[in-house]
Amino acid sequence: MTGHDPTGSGHGSPPRRAVLDAPAVLAWLRAEPGSDVVETYLAAAKLWPATRPAGLSLGDRCCLAPAARLGGPAVTADSAWSGPDLGVSVVSIR
């Protein structure tokens, strides 16, 4: 993975799994710079049980997680997001 892109691997597709190293965990625990990136991964992982039956990807969850954390809607063109009860307001543009 490169940079601060929690939705992708830097190679065009989102990673199916991510591993946090010790400095990333410590940054998250101490609320240091970069902790928001770790928080997005953790929040996306928590959405997995609800989104798995709908076939939503890690990239999808990385959009839904910040929306849930911020209390705002997730805006999408993907109709699959409207099906499951995700605990997040979803606005479909189509």
N, C-alpha and C positions, 0 to 999 in steps of 0.2 A: 504494500500500500504506500502511496506517496502523498505528501502534503496533508491537508486537513479536509479531505473529501470523504465524509462518512458514508456516502452513497455509492462509492465506486472504488475499484481496485487500482485505478490509474490505467487500466487496460481495456476500458470500454464496458465492463460488466461488474455488477456489485459482488463483493465477496459473500460467500455463503456462511463463512465463519470469520471471526476476528479474534485475535489473541492480544490481550493487553500485557505489555511488559511492566516491570516494577515501577519505572519512572512515570508511566501513564497512570497507573493505579494511585501512586503517591500524589501526582498532580490533581487527580480527581478527589482524593481524600482531603487534600489541603486547600481545595478550591483555587488552585493556581492556574495561570494561563494554560489553556488547552483542556482544562477540565470540562468545558462545555462540549468538546468533541467526544470525550469519553462518555459523558452523560447522554449524548445522543445515541451512541451505540448501546448503552445499557437500557435506555428507554425503548429503543427499537427491539431489543431482545425480549423485553417484557411483553411486547405486543405479539410476539410469535404465536402463542397458543390461540389467540383470537383470530389471527390473520391466516394461519396455515390452511384451514379448510377452504378459504377463498382463493388460495394460491398467490397471495400477495408476497412480493419479494422483499429482500432486505432494503432495497432502494425505496420501495413503497413505505416500509415501516420507518425509514429514516426521514420521510416527509411527515408521516403521521405523528411520530414521537414528539417533535418540537411543537406541532400544533396542539397536542394534548398538554404539553408542559406549559405553553403560553396561554392556553385557554381559548385559542382562536380556531377558525376552521382550516381544514386542509383542502385546498382547491386543486381539482384534478380533472382530467379528461378521461380517466379510467373508470368505467361504470362498475367494475368489480368492487370498488371501494364502498359503494353504497349498500351492498348486500349485508355483510356481517355487522353486528353491533360492536363497534370498536371503542366506544366511549369517547369518540372524537367527532366533532361536527365536520361533515364532509359536504363540500359544495362541488357539484359536478357541472362542468361548463358545457356538457353535451347531454 
